[in-house]
């Protein structure tokens, strides 16, 4: 792991939080934090394009942070995942969510949940470099 944002470690130390083994967390808990950290990455990328109307920045971010886009990213990434990462993705995808997908098919919503669970798992595990690598490969490949 490089010097990039291992924000979780800093938060944990600042607030004296107990250690968490992400492998023991429920997949929907992983997806909950994964959704948030993924959105931070996407917002960081979209705002880095310079000062422009917030509506444009928001519209661009939403094009990446929705179930359909995340499902497409999951499909792209699946062949690149390690066995451990694939297991986490599948746990998230197969989790029984009690919310209904807005503007997305059930299949896309489930894949998106798997994608978010994987992002959350990698974040909590401290594998931020890998998380960013996967986001680059599956979502932001046209950005570079």
C-alpha positions in Angstrom: 0.0 0.0 0.0 1.4 3.4 -1.0 0.9 6.7 0.6 -2.7 7.0 -0.7 -5.7 7.4 1.4 -5.9 4.8 4.0 -8.6 7.0 5.5 -10.1 4.2 7.5 -6.9 3.7 9.5 -6.8 7.4 10.3 -10.5 7.5 11.3 -10.0 4.4 13.5 -7.0 6.0 15.2 -8.6 9.4 15.6 -11.7 8.1 17.3 -10.1 5.1 19.0 -12.3 2.6 17.2 -11.9 -1.2 17.6 -10.5 -3.3 14.9 -13.0 -4.7 12.4 -12.4 -7.8 10.3 -14.2 -6.9 7.1 -14.5 -10.6 6.2 -16.8 -11.0 9.2 -19.1 -8.1 8.2 -22.5 -8.7 6.6 -22.4 -8.0 2.8 -24.9 -5.2 3.1 -22.8 -3.5 5.7 -19.8 -3.7 3.3 -22.0 -2.3 0.6 -23.1 0.5 2.8 -19.5 1.8 3.4 -18.5 0.8 -0.2 -21.2 3.0 -1.6 -19.9 6.0 0.3 -16.2 5.5 -0.4 -17.0 4.8 -4.1 -18.9 8.1 -4.3 -16.0 10.0 -2.7 -13.7 8.6 -5.4 -16.1 9.5 -8.2 -16.8 13.0 -6.8 -13.0 13.6 -6.4 -12.5 12.6 -10.1 -15.4 14.7 -11.4 -14.5 17.9 -9.5 -10.9 17.7 -10.6 -11.9 18.7 -14.1 -12.1 22.3 -13.0 -14.5 24.8 -11.8 -17.8 24.5 -13.6 -21.5 24.6 -12.8 -22.4 22.2 -10.0 -25.2 20.8 -12.1 -22.7 19.5 -14.6 -20.4 18.0 -11.9 -23.4 16.3 -10.3 -24.8 15.0 -13.6 -21.4 13.5 -14.4 -21.0 11.9 -11.0 -24.5 10.4 -11.2 -23.6 8.8 -14.5 -21.0 6.7 -12.5 -22.8 6.3 -9.2 -26.0 4.4 -10.2 -26.9 0.8 -10.2 -26.7 0.3 -14.0 -23.2 1.8 -14.2 -22.0 -0.2 -11.2 -23.5 -3.4 -12.7 -21.6 -2.7 -15.9 -18.4 -2.1 -13.9 -18.9 -5.4 -12.0 -19.3 -7.3 -15.3 -16.1 -5.7 -16.6 -14.2 -6.4 -13.4 -15.3 -10.0 -12.7 -12.5 -11.6 -14.8 -9.9 -9.4 -13.1 -10.9 -10.3 -9.5 -9.0 -12.6 -7.3 -10.8 -15.6 -5.8 -11.2 -13.7 -2.5 -12.6 -10.6 -4.3 -15.0 -12.7 -6.3 -16.3 -14.3 -3.1 -16.9 -10.9 -1.6 -18.6 -9.7 -4.7 -20.9 -12.7 -4.9 -21.8 -12.4 -1.2 -22.9 -8.8 -1.9 -24.7 -9.7 -5.1 -26.6 -12.5 -3.4 -27.5 -10.6 -0.2 -31.2 -10.1 0.5 -31.7 -6.4 0.3 -34.9 -5.0 1.7 -35.0 -1.9 -0.4 -36.3 -1.6 -3.9 -34.1 -0.6 -6.8 -34.9 2.9 -8.1 -34.6 3.2 -11.9 -32.7 -0.1 -12.2 -33.5 -3.8 -12.8 -33.3 -6.2 -9.9 -30.3 -7.8 -11.7 -28.4 -4.5 -12.0 -29.3 -3.6 -8.4 -27.9 -6.9 -7.1 -24.7 -6.6 -9.2 -24.3 -3.0 -8.0 -24.6 -4.2 -4.4 -21.9 -6.8 -5.0 -19.7 -4.1 -6.5 -20.3 -1.8 -3.5 -19.6 -4.7 -1.1 -16.3 -5.3 -2.8 -15.4 -1.6 -2.6 -16.2 -1.5 1.1 -14.3 -4.7 1.8 -11.2 -3.4 0.1 -11.5 0.0 1.8 -11.8 -1.6 5.3 -9.0 -4.1 4.6 -6.7 -1.2 3.8 -6.3 -2.2 0.1 -7.0 1.2 -1.2 -4.6 0.8 -4.1 -6.4 -2.2 -5.3 -9.8 -0.5 -4.8 -8.7 2.5 -6.9 -7.1 0.1 -9.5 -10.4 -1.7 -9.9 -12.4 1.6 -10.1 -10.0 2.7 -12.8 -10.3 -0.5 -14.8 -14.0 -0.9 -14.5 -15.4 2.6 -14.4 -12.9 5.3 -15.2 -10.8 3.8 -18.0 -11.8 6.6 -20.4 -10.6 9.2 -17.9 -6.9 8.6 -18.5 
